[in-house]
């Protein structure tokens, strides 16, 4: 009964109000004391060894965006060797991977039909050449005949002139008949007329020779050239490369037949390698010929230069070709895949810090900023923009020249203040 009365007195308004007020004041005191206590707890810097940290300086520079790509290694040039006239494979003298010289025999073919055609064509060409040579000889003989005839006429004219002069003297003294003198005079007149005819004939013959002989000689040159081509058809059954290089593809079996124009082998001249890559369509405006980049070859970076950018977009990608700057690295083989990136530099300078492991821990939301005394660092919120494997663009939260910790934040990601120790 007494306990019930005591409880009722506790619930009476004056007593209950006083109790609640006391509790409220106690809570306020605790609330006011809690930040001070937490501050004392969190304000104590976390010690870290300075030699285990890496630092970066905020600086202003053009942001270099990197455009990634995967490229296939391909020969700079590939020579395709096809069957010109076709035939049966008699011998295969090389294998894929062999290094061959210019003019070296690679494959031997046989073609009976072609051999018969060559014999027939050769016979026809030889007949034509022989006929042209006979015509040339005939023209020359006619020229010589005309010259001999003209020389004979000149001789007869000189002889008759002398004889006529003697007969004139004898006829004047009565020692010779007038008839004999007239016969000699008539013969002399005949040869003089014949000389003019022979001279005109020789002139026309010379004109004909000057007109026909060049054509005959030109035809002879052409026929001999054609005869060489006919011979080359048979020689072409032995396949020889026009340049030296390495045999990349050859798959022939002795006894099989290959049709004209069919592929026999592929040859890679020793003129280096190139890269063939595809990039996303969104990068098309930022890629151009002579642009530089790097590819990873044998765990080292090798500089490359864009040689050609395809004007066509295929399935959302653009094909590009690249050359190695300074020569093809040793050990590369056709068909190998390399990864790399192209460097695309921005137009306006911006604040930059190097890309380091801290970005993976903080997501670019905050960073440890080193104090002016270089003995401590504190957490600061930042805002980043573009970032690449080498650079991070800082939009806000940092100033030029400030030093930040860029190494991995493992073990200190929950700290606010760091103290550097040796």
C-alpha positions as CSV (number, residue, x, y, z in Angstrom):
1,X,0.0,0.0,0.0
2,X,2.9,2.4,0.9
3,X,4.7,1.5,-2.3
4,X,1.6,2.3,-4.3
5,X,1.4,5.6,-2.7
6,X,5.1,6.3,-3.4
7,X,4.6,5.5,-7.0
8,X,1.6,7.8,-7.2
9,X,3.6,10.5,-5.7
10,X,6.3,10.0,-8.4
11,X,3.6,10.3,-11.0
12,X,2.3,13.5,-9.6
13,X,2.8,16.5,-11.9
14,X,5.4,18.4,-9.8
15,X,7.6,15.3,-9.2
16,X,7.3,14.0,-12.7
17,X,8.2,17.3,-14.3
18,X,11.3,17.7,-12.2
19,X,12.4,14.2,-13.0
20,X,12.0,14.7,-16.8
21,X,13.8,18.1,-16.6
22,X,16.8,16.5,-14.9
23,X,17.0,13.7,-17.5
24,X,16.8,16.3,-20.3
25,X,19.6,18.3,-18.8
26,X,21.7,15.2,-18.5
27,X,21.2,14.4,-22.1
28,X,22.1,17.9,-23.2
29,X,25.3,17.7,-21.2
30,X,26.2,14.4,-22.7
31,X,25.4,15.7,-26.3
32,X,27.6,18.8,-25.7
33,X,30.4,16.7,-24.4
34,X,30.3,14.1,-27.2
35,X,31.7,16.2,-30.1
36,X,34.6,17.2,-27.9
37,X,35.3,13.7,-26.9
38,X,35.0,12.5,-30.6
39,X,37.2,15.3,-31.7
40,X,39.8,14.3,-29.2
41,X,39.5,10.8,-30.5
42,X,39.6,11.6,-34.3
43,X,41.9,14.6,-34.2
44,X,44.8,12.4,-33.3
45,X,46.8,11.9,-36.5
46,X,47.4,8.5,-37.9
47,X,51.2,7.8,-38.3
48,X,52.4,6.5,-41.7
49,X,55.9,6.0,-43.0
50,X,56.8,8.6,-45.6
51,X,59.0,6.3,-47.6
52,X,55.9,4.1,-48.3
53,X,54.0,6.9,-50.0
54,X,54.0,8.5,-53.4
55,X,53.1,12.1,-54.1
56,X,51.9,14.1,-57.0
57,X,51.8,17.9,-57.7
58,X,48.7,19.6,-59.0
59,X,49.8,21.3,-62.2
60,X,48.2,22.9,-65.3
61,X,48.5,21.1,-68.6
62,X,46.6,20.0,-71.7
63,X,44.6,16.8,-70.8
64,X,45.9,14.0,-73.0
65,X,43.1,11.6,-73.6
66,X,44.0,8.0,-74.5
67,X,42.0,6.2,-77.1
68,X,42.4,2.4,-76.6
69,X,42.6,-0.1,-79.4
70,X,43.5,-3.7,-80.2
71,X,45.5,-4.2,-83.3
72,X,46.5,-7.2,-85.5
73,X,50.0,-7.4,-86.8
74,X,50.1,-7.8,-90.6
75,X,52.9,-7.5,-93.2
76,X,53.4,-4.1,-94.7
77,X,53.1,-5.8,-98.1
78,X,51.9,-9.2,-99.3
79,X,52.7,-10.6,-102.7
80,X,50.1,-13.0,-104.2
81,X,51.4,-15.6,-106.6
82,X,48.8,-16.9,-109.0
83,X,48.8,-19.4,-111.9
84,X,49.0,-17.5,-115.2
85,X,48.2,-20.4,-117.5
86,X,47.5,-23.1,-115.0
87,X,48.8,-26.7,-115.2
88,X,49.6,-29.8,-113.2
89,X,51.8,-29.4,-110.1
90,X,55.0,-31.4,-110.7
91,X,57.2,-30.2,-107.9
92,X,56.8,-28.0,-104.8
93,X,60.3,-26.7,-103.9
94,X,59.5,-24.5,-100.8
95,X,57.4,-24.7,-97.6
96,X,55.7,-22.0,-95.5
97,X,58.2,-20.0,-93.5
98,X,61.1,-20.4,-96.0
99,X,63.1,-17.3,-97.0
100,X,63.4,-17.1,-100.8
101,X,65.4,-14.9,-103.1
102,X,64.2,-13.0,-106.2
103,X,63.8,-15.4,-109.2
104,X,64.2,-18.5,-107.1
105,X,62.1,-21.5,-108.3
106,X,59.1,-22.1,-106.0
107,X,56.8,-24.4,-108.0
108,X,57.1,-26.4,-111.2
109,X,54.0,-26.9,-113.4
110,X,53.4,-28.8,-116.6
111,X,50.9,-28.1,-119.3
112,X,50.8,-30.2,-122.5
113,X,48.1,-28.1,-124.2
114,X,50.1,-25.0,-123.6
115,X,53.3,-26.6,-124.9
116,X,51.5,-27.5,-128.2
117,X,50.1,-24.0,-128.5
118,X,53.5,-22.5,-128.0
119,X,55.0,-24.8,-130.7
120,X,52.3,-23.8,-133.1
121,X,52.5,-20.1,-132.3
122,X,56.3,-20.2,-132.5
123,X,56.1,-21.8,-135.9
124,X,53.7,-19.1,-137.2
125,X,55.8,-16.3,-135.8
126,X,59.0,-17.7,-137.3
127,X,57.3,-17.9,-140.7
128,X,56.1,-14.4,-140.4
129,X,59.6,-13.2,-139.4
130,X,61.1,-15.2,-142.3
131,X,58.7,-13.6,-144.8
132,X,59.4,-10.1,-143.5
133,X,63.1,-10.7,-143.7
134,X,62.7,-11.9,-147.3
135,X,60.8,-8.8,-148.2
136,X,63.5,-6.7,-146.6
137,X,66.1,-8.6,-148.6
138,X,64.0,-8.1,-151.8
139,X,63.8,-4.4,-151.3
140,X,67.5,-4.2,-150.8
141,X,68.2,-6.3,-153.9
142,X,65.9,-4.1,-156.0
143,X,67.8,-1.1,-154.8
144,X,71.1,-2.6,-155.7
145,X,69.8,-3.7,-159.1
146,X,68.7,-0.2,-159.8
147,X,72.0,1.2,-158.9
148,X,73.8,-1.4,-161.1
149,X,71.5,-0.7,-164.0
150,X,72.1,3.0,-163.6
151,X,75.8,2.5,-163.5
152,X,75.7,0.3,-166.6
153,X,73.7,3.0,-168.4
154,X,76.2,5.7,-167.4
155,X,79.0,3.4,-168.7
156,X,77.3,2.9,-172.1
157,X,76.7,6.7,-172.4
158,X,80.4,7.5,-171.8
159,X,81.4,4.7,-174.2
160,X,79.1,5.8,-176.9
161,X,80.0,9.5,-176.5
162,X,83.7,8.6,-177.1
163,X,82.7,6.4,-180.1
164,X,80.5,9.1,-181.6
165,X,83.3,11.6,-181.3
166,X,85.7,9.4,-183.2
167,X,83.1,8.5,-185.9
168,X,82.4,12.2,-186.4
169,X,86.0,12.8,-187.3
170,X,86.2,9.8,-189.5
171,X,83.0,10.7,-191.3
172,X,84.2,14.2,-191.9
173,X,87.3,12.9,-193.6
174,X,85.3,10.3,-195.6
175,X,87.0,7.4,-193.8
176,X,83.7,6.2,-192.2
177,X,80.2,6.0,-193.4
178,X,77.5,8.3,-192.3
179,X,75.2,5.3,-191.5
180,X,77.7,4.0,-188.9
181,X,77.9,7.4,-187.3
182,X,74.1,7.7,-187.2
183,X,73.8,4.2,-185.6
184,X,76.1,5.2,-182.8
185,X,74.3,8.6,-182.3
186,X,70.9,6.8,-182.1
187,X,72.3,4.3,-179.5
188,X,73.7,7.2,-177.5
189,X,70.3,8.9,-177.5
190,X,68.6,5.7,-176.4
191,X,70.8,5.3,-173.4
192,X,70.3,8.9,-172.4
193,X,66.6,8.5,-172.4
194,X,66.9,5.2,-170.6
195,X,69.0,6.9,-167.9
196,X,66.2,9.3,-167.1
197,X,63.8,6.4,-166.8
198,X,66.2,4.4,-164.7
199,X,66.8,7.4,-162.5
200,X,63.1,7.9,-161.9
201,X,62.7,4.2,-161.1
202,X,65.5,4.3,-158.7
203,X,64.1,7.3,-157.0
204,X,60.7,5.7,-156.5
205,X,62.4,2.5,-155.4
206,X,64.4,4.5,-152.8
207,X,61.2,6.1,-151.5
208,X,59.5,2.8,-151.3
209,X,62.4,1.3,-149.3
210,X,62.5,4.3,-147.0
211,X,58.8,3.9,-146.3
212,X,58.6,0.1,-146.0
213,X,61.9,-0.8,-144.3
214,X,61.1,1.0,-141.0
215,X,57.7,-0.8,-140.9
216,X,59.3,-4.1,-141.7
217,X,61.9,-3.6,-139.0
218,X,59.3,-2.6,-136.5
219,X,57.2,-5.6,-137.3
220,X,60.3,-7.8,-136.9
221,X,60.9,-6.3,-133.5
222,X,57.3,-6.9,-132.5
223,X,57.3,-10.5,-133.8
224,X,60.5,-11.2,-132.0
225,X,59.0,-9.8,-128.8
226,X,55.9,-11.9,-129.3
227,X,58.2,-14.9,-129.9
228,X,59.8,-14.1,-126.5
229,X,56.4,-14.0,-124.9
230,X,55.5,-17.4,-126.3
231,X,58.8,-18.8,-124.9
232,X,58.0,-17.1,-121.6
233,X,54.7,-19.0,-121.4
234,X,56.7,-22.2,-121.1
235,X,59.2,-20.6,-118.7
236,X,56.2,-19.4,-116.7
237,X,55.4,-22.9,-115.7
238,X,58.3,-22.6,-113.3
239,X,56.9,-20.2,-110.7
240,X,59.5,-17.6,-109.5
241,X,58.9,-14.6,-107.3
242,X,59.7,-11.1,-108.6
243,X,61.1,-10.1,-105.2
244,X,62.7,-11.8,-102.3
245,X,60.8,-12.5,-99.0
246,X,59.3,-15.1,-96.8
247,X,56.8,-17.7,-98.0
248,X,53.7,-17.2,-95.8
249,X,51.1,-19.4,-97.5
250,X,51.6,-22.4,-99.8
251,X,49.4,-25.5,-99.9
252,X,50.0,-27.6,-103.0
253,X,50.0,-31.3,-103.6
254,X,52.0,-32.9,-106.4
255,X,49.7,-34.1,-109.2
256,X,46.9,-31.7,-108.6
257,X,45.7,-29.3,-111.3
258,X,45.5,-25.5,-110.9
259,X,43.4,-23.4,-113.2
260,X,44.6,-20.1,-114.7
261,X,44.3,-17.3,-112.1
262,X,44.1,-19.6,-109.2
263,X,46.2,-18.7,-106.1
264,X,49.4,-20.7,-105.6
265,X,51.2,-19.0,-102.8
266,X,51.6,-15.8,-100.8
267,X,54.9,-14.1,-100.2
268,X,55.8,-11.5,-97.6
269,X,58.6,-9.2,-98.7
270,X,61.0,-8.2,-96.0
271,X,59.7,-4.6,-95.7
272,X,58.5,-4.6,-92.1
273,X,55.1,-5.0,-90.4
274,X,52.1,-2.8,-89.9
275,X,49.1,-2.7,-87.5
276,X,45.5,-3.0,-88.5
277,X,43.1,-1.8,-85.7
278,X,39.5,-0.7,-85.2
279,X,38.3,2.1,-82.9
280,X,34.9,3.1,-81.8
281,X,32.9,5.5,-83.9
282,X,32.8,8.1,-81.2
283,X,36.6,8.6,-81.5
284,X,36.5,9.3,-85.2
285,X,36.8,13.1,-84.8
286,X,39.8,12.7,-82.6
287,X,41.9,10.4,-84.8
288,X,43.9,11.6,-87.8
289,X,46.9,10.5,-89.9
290,X,50.3,11.1,-88.4
291,X,48.8,10.9,-84.9
292,X,51.1,9.1,-82.4
293,X,50.4,6.4,-79.9
294,X,52.0,3.4,-78.2
295,X,51.5,-0.4,-78.2
296,X,52.8,-2.9,-75.8
297,X,55.4,-5.2,-77.3
298,X,57.3,-7.7,-75.1
299,X,56.2,-5.8,-71.9
300,X,57.5,-2.5,-73.2
301,X,55.9,0.5,-75.0
302,X,56.7,1.0,-78.7
303,X,55.7,4.2,-80.5
304,X,53.4,3.9,-83.5
305,X,52.0,6.5,-86.0
306,X,48.6,6.5,-87.7
307,X,49.1,6.0,-91.4
308,X,45.5,5.8,-92.7
309,X,42.0,6.3,-91.3
310,X,39.2,4.6,-93.2
311,X,36.5,7.0,-94.3
312,X,33.9,4.3,-93.8
313,X,32.1,3.4,-90.6
314,X,31.3,-0.3,-90.3
315,X,29.2,-1.7,-87.4
316,X,30.0,1.3,-85.3
317,X,33.8,1.0,-85.7
318,X,36.4,2.7,-87.9
319,X,39.4,0.9,-89.3
320,X,42.8,2.4,-89.0
321,X,46.3,1.4,-90.1
322,X,49.4,2.2,-88.1
323,X,53.2,2.0,-88.7
324,X,55.9,1.4,-86.2
325,X,58.0,4.5,-85.6
326,X,61.6,3.6,-86.0
327,X,61.2,0.1,-87.5
328,X,59.4,-3.1,-86.7
329,X,60.3,-4.5,-83.3
330,X,62.0,-7.9,-83.5
331,X,60.1,-11.1,-82.9
332,X,56.7,-9.9,-84.3
333,X,54.8,-12.4,-86.4
334,X,51.8,-11.9,-88.7
335,X,48.5,-12.4,-86.9
336,X,49.7,-11.4,-83.4
337,X,47.4,-9.2,-81.4
338,X,48.7,-6.1,-79.6
339,X,47.0,-3.6,-77.3
340,X,47.7,0.1,-77.3
341,X,46.3,3.6,-77.3
342,X,46.4,6.8,-79.2
343,X,47.1,10.1,-77.6
344,X,44.5,12.9,-78.2
345,X,45.5,16.2,-76.6
346,X,42.9,18.7,-75.5
347,X,42.9,22.3,-76.7
348,X,42.5,24.1,-73.3
349,X,44.9,23.7,-70.3
350,X,43.3,22.3,-67.1
351,X,44.4,21.2,-63.6
352,X,46.0,17.7,-63.8
353,X,47.3,15.2,-61.3
354,X,48.8,11.8,-62.3
355,X,46.7,8.7,-62.2
356,X,47.7,6.5,-59.3
357,X,46.1,3.7,-57.2
358,X,44.4,6.2,-54.9
359,X,41.7,6.7,-57.6
360,X,40.5,3.1,-57.2
361,X,40.1,3.5,-53.4
362,X,38.4,6.9,-53.4
363,X,36.6,6.9,-56.7
364,X,37.9,10.5,-57.2
365,X,35.7,11.9,-54.4
366,X,38.4,12.9,-52.0
367,X,42.2,12.8,-51.6
368,X,44.9,13.3,-48.9
369,X,46.4,16.8,-49.3
370,X,49.9,17.4,-47.8
371,X,50.2,20.3,-45.4
372,X,52.6,23.1,-46.0
373,X,55.1,21.7,-43.5
374,X,55.3,18.4,-45.5
375,X,54.9,16.5,-42.3
376,X,51.2,15.7,-42.4
377,X,48.2,15.4,-44.6
378,X,44.5,15.7,-44.3
379,X,41.4,14.4,-46.2
380,X,39.8,16.8,-48.6
381,X,36.8,16.4,-50.9
382,X,37.5,17.0,-54.6
383,X,35.6,16.8,-57.9
384,X,37.3,15.2,-61.0
385,X,36.5,15.3,-64.7
386,X,38.1,13.2,-67.4
387,X,40.7,10.6,-66.5
388,X,43.0,8.3,-68.4
389,X,45.6,5.8,-67.4
390,X,48.1,8.7,-67.0
391,X,46.1,11.8,-66.0
392,X,43.2,12.9,-63.9
393,X,41.4,16.2,-64.5
394,X,40.7,18.2,-61.3
395,X,37.5,20.3,-61.5
396,X,37.4,21.6,-57.9
397,X,38.8,21.0,-54.4
398,X,42.5,21.5,-55.2
399,X,44.8,24.4,-56.1
400,X,47.8,24.6,-58.4
401,X,51.0,23.6,-56.8
402,X,49.4,21.6,-54.0
403,X,50.9,18.2,-53.2
404,X,48.6,15.1,-52.8
405,X,49.2,11.5,-51.8
406,X,48.7,9.4,-54.9
407,X,49.8,5.9,-53.7
408,X,47.3,3.2,-52.5
409,X,45.1,4.2,-49.6
410,X,44.9,0.7,-48.2
411,X,45.1,0.9,-44.4
412,X,44.4,4.7,-44.2
413,X,41.1,5.0,-46.1
414,X,39.2,5.5,-42.8
415,X,41.6,8.2,-41.5
416,X,41.2,12.0,-41.7
417,X,44.6,13.1,-40.7
418,X,48.0,11.6,-41.3
419,X,51.3,12.2,-39.7
420,X,54.5,11.3,-41.7
421,X,57.2,9.5,-39.8
422,X,60.6,8.4,-41.0
